[in-house]
């Protein structure tokens, strides 16, 4: 009977040590993953070097930012859709992506893609400001104000 108690105590202590080691190893792996992920949020390189490959993507107004990240991953524009989502949430462009069709390149970083997709289309800028070319006095070719031929600027 005494040997049974000793063996049971030994097995119990051994099991406790194994569980503790498993928890410690798990926490170390989790910490390593979190550190790597956090580091990549700010330092992620483009998928390929220039000139890269152009890919046309369509962003609709009903897509979430996470869905956009997953779509970019599926198209081969980013390595990790979740990482793109984290980059977007930590940027000033969170919630500002515009629906539209974009030509993106595999040599663009996630930040570059975010800037492109958050840019307000030129047509919208003109209608929001209420100015047209005629009202602003600018010509498309020269970009200078129009003046009468006889007047000196």
HELIX and SHEET records of a PDB file:
HELIX    1   1 UNK A    2  UNK A   43  1                                  42    
HELIX    2   2 UNK A   65  UNK A   74  1                                  10    
HELIX    3   3 UNK A   81  UNK A   89  1                                   9    
HELIX    4   4 UNK A  110  UNK A  118  1                                   9    
HELIX    5   5 UNK A  122  UNK A  129  1                                   8    
HELIX    6   6 UNK A  133  UNK A  136  1                                   4    
SHEET    1   A 2 UNK A  54  UNK A  59  0                                        
SHEET    2   A 2 UNK A 100  UNK A 105 -1                                        
END                                                                             
